[in-house]
Amino acid sequence: MIPNLDIPDFVRLSEMLATPKRVIITTHHKPDGDAMGSSLALYNFLKQGGHEPLVITSSDYPEFLHWMTGNNEVCIYPRNVQKAEEAISKAELIFCLDFNQPQRLDKLVEVISRSTAVKVLIDHHLEPDNFCELNFSFQKSCATCEILYHILIKLNKSQINKQVGECLYTGIVTDTGSFRFSSTSPDTLRVAAELMAIGVESHKVHDRVFDEFSANRTRFLGYCLSNKLVILPELRVAYISVTMEEQSKFRNQTGDTEGIVNYALAVKNMVMAAFFYEQEGIIKISFRSKADFSVRDIAAQHFNGGGHLNAAGGRSTLSLDDTIQKFKDILPSLKDLLLNTEL
């Protein structure tokens, strides 16, 4: 989708960026490919324009995203509290990328909310809160990086070099599942082609993001599929669950659970899949679905979460077993929808 940028917010943003600014770029807790891709793309773009950008995250993020240009300059808040808070206090602009609610900033939320800097939202999630002065929320876009590409093109096309392009491509390819999700539009493919035309090598990005797993992560995936995959064919649902002990056994790092839910959804005839993984004091849940079956509603109504139609996340303060039982107790009420969904 090509977002409509003929709006006052774009005029104001363009005017503000006409002169060098102190800029903070931040994104949601536990950033994924779209979050870090958009953050580092904007970072590299603004540096070329003479600005002073700094990317601040509220947590670490997967190692398979560390190759992008600018990664070494990222400030991880829990490890650099003083540096982050001083930079935020001096900022003139704060970009909030790839999240729709301020609480998704986790421990950064209070520091960011106290800042008097102009806040700019760039995001594609549904039902955004009104917490920024300038808003670029386009919910039909496949990724925040797709929206950002169009914004940067209009601001200054000459500053979209290969390094910026690689970051944008990373966000698009991860949030579309390598262009296989229904959110992929003709414009998405045109943007990808234009990024390749400026030097982005798609196969290299794909290798770095999807094909450079550690041995432990590969064994963990095998364990999940051979030992933990539960299939409910009568409901067209599959799920996987792992305890903290199981994750520790394979020395899990941040990002090692990423994408495992998709393997459960890939089982023939499945309409919905879930992945439950135990953390300290909480159960994190990833939901995926096919066609027009909404997992966002399940996440929002039952598991304090949200997201997109076919990809959502939630959490539970119950035990792992009780969370799974709660999930299974919900399924009978969804049986007709699940069985009647056309794939």
C-alpha positions as CSV (number, residue, x, y, z in Angstrom):
1,M,0.0,0.0,0.0
2,I,1.2,3.5,-0.9
3,P,0.4,5.7,2.1
4,N,-1.2,9.1,1.5
5,L,1.5,11.6,2.6
6,D,-0.3,14.7,1.4
7,I,-1.1,15.6,5.0
8,P,-0.2,18.4,7.3
9,D,1.9,16.0,9.5
10,F,4.2,15.3,6.6
11,V,4.6,19.0,5.9
12,R,5.5,19.7,9.5
13,L,7.9,16.7,9.7
14,S,9.7,17.9,6.5
15,E,10.0,21.4,7.9
16,M,11.5,20.1,11.2
17,L,14.0,18.0,9.3
18,A,15.1,20.9,7.1
19,T,17.7,21.8,9.7
20,P,19.9,19.4,11.9
21,K,18.1,18.0,14.9
22,R,18.9,15.9,17.9
23,V,16.7,12.8,17.3
24,I,15.8,9.7,19.3
25,I,14.5,6.6,17.5
26,T,12.8,4.0,19.6
27,T,10.7,0.9,19.1
28,H,8.8,-1.8,21.0
29,H,10.2,-4.1,23.7
30,K,12.0,-7.2,22.3
31,P,12.3,-5.7,18.8
32,D,11.9,-7.9,15.7
33,G,13.1,-7.4,12.1
34,D,10.6,-4.7,11.2
35,A,11.3,-2.8,14.5
36,M,15.1,-2.8,14.1
37,G,15.0,-2.5,10.3
38,S,12.9,0.6,10.5
39,S,14.9,2.1,13.4
40,L,18.3,1.5,11.7
41,A,17.1,2.6,8.3
42,L,15.9,5.9,9.8
43,Y,19.1,6.2,11.8
44,N,21.3,5.8,8.7
45,F,19.1,8.2,6.6
46,L,19.2,10.9,9.2
47,K,22.9,10.7,9.7
48,Q,23.4,11.5,6.0
49,G,21.2,14.6,6.5
50,G,23.5,16.0,9.2
51,H,21.2,15.1,12.1
52,E,22.3,13.6,15.4
53,P,20.2,10.4,15.7
54,L,20.4,7.7,18.4
55,V,18.5,4.4,18.5
56,I,17.4,3.4,22.0
57,T,15.7,0.1,22.7
58,S,14.1,-1.1,25.9
59,S,15.7,-4.5,25.6
60,D,18.1,-6.6,23.6
61,Y,17.1,-8.2,20.3
62,P,18.0,-11.2,18.2
63,E,21.6,-11.7,17.1
64,F,20.5,-12.3,13.5
65,L,19.6,-8.6,13.3
66,H,23.0,-7.4,14.5
67,W,24.6,-7.3,11.0
68,M,22.7,-4.2,9.9
69,T,24.6,-0.9,9.6
70,G,24.4,1.2,12.7
71,N,23.8,-1.8,15.0
72,N,27.0,-1.0,17.0
73,E,25.6,2.4,17.9
74,V,22.3,1.2,19.4
75,C,21.8,2.1,23.0
76,I,20.1,-0.7,25.0
77,Y,18.4,1.2,27.8
78,P,18.9,-1.3,30.7
79,R,22.6,-1.4,30.0
80,N,23.0,2.4,29.4
81,V,20.4,4.1,31.6
82,Q,22.3,7.4,32.1
83,K,23.3,7.8,28.4
84,A,19.8,7.0,27.2
85,E,18.0,9.4,29.7
86,E,20.5,12.2,28.9
87,A,20.0,11.8,25.2
88,I,16.2,11.7,25.6
89,S,16.2,14.9,27.7
90,K,18.0,16.8,25.0
91,A,16.0,15.4,22.0
92,E,14.1,17.7,19.7
93,L,12.4,14.8,17.9
94,I,11.4,11.3,19.0
95,F,10.4,8.7,16.4
96,C,8.2,5.9,17.7
97,L,8.4,3.0,15.2
98,D,6.4,-0.2,14.9
99,F,4.2,0.0,17.9
100,N,0.8,1.4,18.6
101,Q,0.6,1.8,22.4
102,P,3.1,3.6,24.6
103,Q,3.2,0.7,27.1
104,R,5.0,-1.4,24.5
105,L,8.1,0.7,25.3
106,D,8.3,-1.2,28.6
107,K,10.8,0.5,31.0
108,L,11.3,3.3,28.5
109,V,7.7,4.5,28.6
110,E,8.0,7.0,31.5
111,V,11.3,8.5,30.2
112,I,9.8,9.0,26.8
113,S,6.5,10.4,28.1
114,R,8.3,13.0,30.2
115,S,10.2,14.4,27.1
116,T,9.0,17.6,25.6
117,A,10.3,16.6,22.1
118,V,7.9,16.3,19.2
119,K,6.9,12.7,18.9
120,V,6.4,11.0,15.6
121,L,4.5,7.7,15.2
122,I,5.3,5.5,12.2
123,D,3.4,2.2,12.4
124,H,1.1,-0.3,10.8
125,H,-0.7,-1.9,13.7
126,L,-4.4,-1.7,14.3
127,E,-6.1,0.9,16.6
128,P,-3.1,3.1,17.6
129,D,-3.3,5.2,20.8
130,N,-3.1,8.9,20.4
131,F,0.3,9.5,22.1
132,C,2.3,11.3,19.4
133,E,2.0,14.8,17.8
134,L,2.7,13.6,14.3
135,N,1.1,10.3,13.1
136,F,1.8,8.1,10.2
137,S,-0.4,5.1,11.0
138,F,-1.2,3.1,7.9
139,Q,-2.8,-0.2,9.0
140,K,-3.0,-1.7,5.5
141,S,0.8,-1.6,5.0
142,C,2.6,-4.9,5.4
143,A,5.3,-3.4,7.6
144,T,6.5,-0.2,9.2
145,C,9.5,-0.4,6.8
146,E,7.2,-0.2,3.9
147,I,5.6,3.1,5.2
148,L,9.0,4.4,6.1
149,Y,10.3,3.8,2.6
150,H,7.6,6.1,1.1
151,I,8.3,8.8,3.8
152,L,12.1,8.7,3.1
153,I,11.6,8.8,-0.7
154,K,9.5,11.9,-0.3
155,L,11.9,13.5,2.2
156,N,15.1,12.9,0.1
157,K,15.4,10.0,-2.3
158,S,19.1,10.5,-2.7
159,Q,19.7,9.5,1.0
160,I,18.3,6.0,0.5
161,N,21.6,4.2,-0.1
162,K,22.3,0.4,0.0
163,Q,22.7,0.5,3.8
164,V,19.4,2.2,4.3
165,G,17.8,-0.2,1.8
166,E,19.1,-3.3,3.5
167,C,17.5,-2.3,6.7
168,L,14.2,-1.5,5.0
169,Y,14.3,-4.8,3.1
170,T,14.9,-6.7,6.3
171,G,11.8,-5.2,7.9
172,I,9.6,-6.0,4.9
173,V,10.9,-9.5,4.3
174,T,10.5,-10.5,8.0
175,D,7.0,-9.0,8.4
176,T,5.7,-10.6,5.2
177,G,7.3,-14.0,5.9
178,S,9.4,-13.6,2.8
179,F,6.5,-12.2,0.8
180,R,4.1,-15.1,1.5
181,F,1.7,-13.5,4.0
182,S,-1.6,-12.0,2.7
183,S,-0.4,-8.5,3.8
184,T,2.0,-8.6,0.8
185,S,0.6,-6.2,-1.9
186,P,1.7,-5.3,-5.4
187,D,3.2,-2.2,-3.9
188,T,5.2,-4.3,-1.4
189,L,6.9,-6.1,-4.3
190,R,7.5,-2.9,-6.2
191,V,9.2,-1.4,-3.1
192,A,11.4,-4.6,-2.8
193,A,12.3,-4.3,-6.4
194,E,13.3,-0.6,-6.0
195,L,15.5,-1.5,-3.0
196,M,17.2,-4.2,-5.0
197,A,17.7,-1.7,-7.8
198,I,19.9,0.4,-5.4
199,G,22.0,-2.5,-4.5
200,V,20.2,-4.6,-1.9
201,E,21.1,-8.3,-2.4
202,S,18.0,-10.1,-1.4
203,H,19.6,-13.5,-1.0
204,K,22.2,-12.1,1.4
205,V,19.6,-10.5,3.5
206,H,17.6,-13.7,3.6
207,D,20.7,-15.7,4.5
208,R,21.6,-13.4,7.4
209,V,18.1,-13.3,8.8
210,F,16.8,-16.8,8.2
211,D,19.7,-19.1,7.5
212,E,22.3,-18.4,10.2
213,F,21.0,-20.2,13.2
214,S,23.2,-21.4,16.0
215,A,23.6,-25.2,16.5
216,N,21.6,-24.8,19.8
217,R,18.8,-23.0,18.1
218,T,18.6,-25.6,15.4
219,R,18.5,-28.4,17.9
220,F,15.8,-26.5,19.9
221,L,13.6,-26.2,16.8
222,G,14.0,-30.0,16.2
223,Y,13.1,-30.7,19.8
224,C,10.0,-28.5,19.6
225,L,8.7,-30.2,16.4
226,S,9.5,-33.8,17.5
227,N,8.6,-33.6,21.2
228,K,6.3,-30.6,21.8
229,L,4.0,-30.2,18.8
230,V,0.4,-31.0,19.6
231,I,-2.1,-31.3,16.7
232,L,-5.9,-31.1,17.2
233,P,-7.1,-32.2,13.8
234,E,-10.8,-32.1,14.8
235,L,-10.4,-28.3,15.4
236,R,-7.7,-27.6,12.8
237,V,-5.4,-26.2,15.5
238,A,-1.8,-26.9,16.4
239,Y,0.3,-25.6,19.3
240,I,3.7,-25.9,20.9
241,S,4.7,-25.1,24.4
242,V,8.1,-24.9,26.2
243,T,9.1,-24.4,29.8
244,M,12.0,-22.3,31.0
245,E,13.9,-25.4,31.9
246,E,13.6,-26.7,28.3
247,Q,14.8,-23.3,26.9
248,S,17.7,-23.4,29.4
249,K,18.6,-26.9,28.3
250,F,19.3,-25.5,24.7
251,R,20.9,-22.3,26.0
252,N,18.2,-20.2,24.4
253,Q,19.2,-16.6,23.4
254,T,16.9,-13.7,22.5
255,G,15.3,-14.6,19.2
256,D,15.6,-18.3,19.4
257,T,11.8,-18.8,19.7
258,E,11.2,-16.5,16.8
259,G,9.1,-18.1,14.0
260,I,8.6,-21.5,15.6
261,V,4.9,-21.0,15.7
262,N,4.9,-20.9,11.9
263,Y,6.0,-24.5,11.7
264,A,2.9,-25.5,13.7
265,L,0.7,-23.5,11.3
266,A,2.4,-25.2,8.3
267,V,0.9,-28.6,9.2
268,K,-1.6,-29.5,6.5
269,N,-5.2,-28.2,7.1
270,M,-4.3,-26.2,10.2
271,V,-6.2,-22.8,10.4
272,M,-4.6,-21.6,13.7
273,A,-1.4,-22.2,15.6
274,A,-0.1,-21.0,19.0
275,F,3.3,-21.1,20.6
276,F,3.5,-20.8,24.4
277,Y,6.8,-20.1,26.1
278,E,7.5,-19.7,29.8
279,Q,9.4,-16.6,31.0
280,E,10.0,-15.4,34.6
281,G,6.6,-14.9,36.1
282,I,4.7,-14.8,32.7
283,I,3.7,-16.9,29.8
284,K,4.3,-15.3,26.4
285,I,2.1,-16.5,23.5
286,S,2.5,-16.1,19.7
287,F,-0.6,-16.8,17.6
288,R,-0.8,-17.3,13.8
289,S,-3.7,-18.1,11.5
290,K,-4.6,-18.4,7.8
291,A,-7.3,-16.8,5.6
292,D,-9.8,-14.6,7.4
293,F,-9.6,-16.3,10.8
294,S,-8.6,-13.6,13.3
295,V,-6.1,-14.4,16.1
296,R,-6.0,-10.8,17.0
297,D,-9.4,-11.1,18.6
298,I,-8.3,-14.1,20.6
299,A,-5.2,-12.4,21.8
300,A,-7.0,-9.2,22.7
301,Q,-10.1,-10.8,24.4
302,H,-8.4,-13.5,26.3
303,F,-4.7,-13.0,26.7
304,N,-4.1,-9.2,27.2
305,G,-2.5,-8.9,23.7
306,G,-3.2,-7.8,20.2
307,G,-1.6,-7.5,16.8
308,H,-2.8,-8.3,13.3
309,L,-5.5,-10.5,11.8
310,N,-3.2,-13.4,11.1
311,A,-0.3,-12.7,13.5
312,A,-0.8,-11.6,17.1
313,G,0.7,-12.0,20.6
314,G,-0.5,-12.3,24.1
315,R,0.6,-13.0,27.7
316,S,-0.7,-14.8,30.7
317,T,0.1,-14.7,34.4
318,L,-1.3,-18.2,34.9
319,S,1.0,-21.2,34.9
320,L,2.0,-22.7,31.6
321,D,-0.3,-25.7,32.0
322,D,-3.2,-23.5,33.1
323,T,-2.6,-21.1,30.2
324,I,-2.7,-24.0,27.7
325,Q,-5.9,-25.3,29.4
326,K,-7.5,-21.8,29.1
327,F,-6.6,-21.7,25.4
328,K,-8.1,-25.2,24.9
329,D,-11.2,-24.2,26.8
330,I,-11.8,-21.3,24.3
331,L,-11.5,-23.6,21.2
332,P,-15.0,-25.2,21.3
333,S,-16.6,-21.8,20.9
334,L,-14.5,-21.2,17.8
335,K,-15.1,-24.7,16.3
336,D,-17.6,-23.6,13.6
337,L,-15.3,-20.7,12.5
338,L,-12.3,-23.0,12.4
339,L,-14.0,-25.8,10.4
340,N,-15.6,-23.4,8.0
341,T,-12.5,-21.3,7.2
342,E,-11.6,-21.9,3.5
343,L,-7.9,-22.2,2.9
